[in-house]
Amino acid sequence: MTISEIKAQHPDWRILVYSYNWLEEINCASCGKLMPYYDTYTSREQTTDNGYFGLPVCCRCYGHETQHLMTSWKGKKNG
């Protein structure tokens, strides 16, 4: 999902791509949990509109994304 899609569904969420103030309170781009920017992980599924950068997500959502990614890789062969 892109940042524009997330903001359209949740206009009250505060989602940033980057902040110089690491203590700034933002929302997880996936579940909406409020947390300081320094406590975020870079998402592989929630991205900027052009897809170049991942959005900040909480530890729980990052774990779910990683688990999803690992299960999708299991059935694929190398080369």
Residue pairs with C-beta under 8 A, 6 or more apart in sequence:
1 29
1 45
1 46
1 47
2 46
2 47
2 48
2 49
2 51
3 15
3 17
3 29
3 46
3 47
3 48
3 49
3 55
4 49
6 13
6 15
6 29
6 46
6 55
7 13
7 15
10 27
10 32
13 27
13 29
13 32
14 25
14 26
14 27
15 26
15 27
15 29
15 55
15 56
16 24
16 26
16 37
16 56
17 48
17 53
17 55
19 26
19 37
21 37
22 36
22 37
22 38
23 36
23 37
23 38
24 36
24 37
25 34
25 35
25 36
25 37
26 34
26 35
26 36
26 37
26 40
26 56
27 33
27 34
27 35
28 35
28 40
28 56
28 57
28 58
28 61
29 43
29 46
29 55
29 56
29 57
30 43
30 45
30 46
30 57
30 58
30 61
30 64
30 65
31 57
31 58
31 60
31 61
33 58
33 60
33 61
35 58
37 56
39 58
39 59
40 56
40 57
40 58
41 56
41 57
41 58
41 59
41 61
41 62
42 53
42 54
42 55
42 56
42 57
43 54
43 55
43 56
43 57
43 61
43 62
43 65
44 54
44 65
44 66
44 69
45 54
45 65
45 68
46 54
46 55
46 57
47 53
47 54
47 55
48 55
57 65
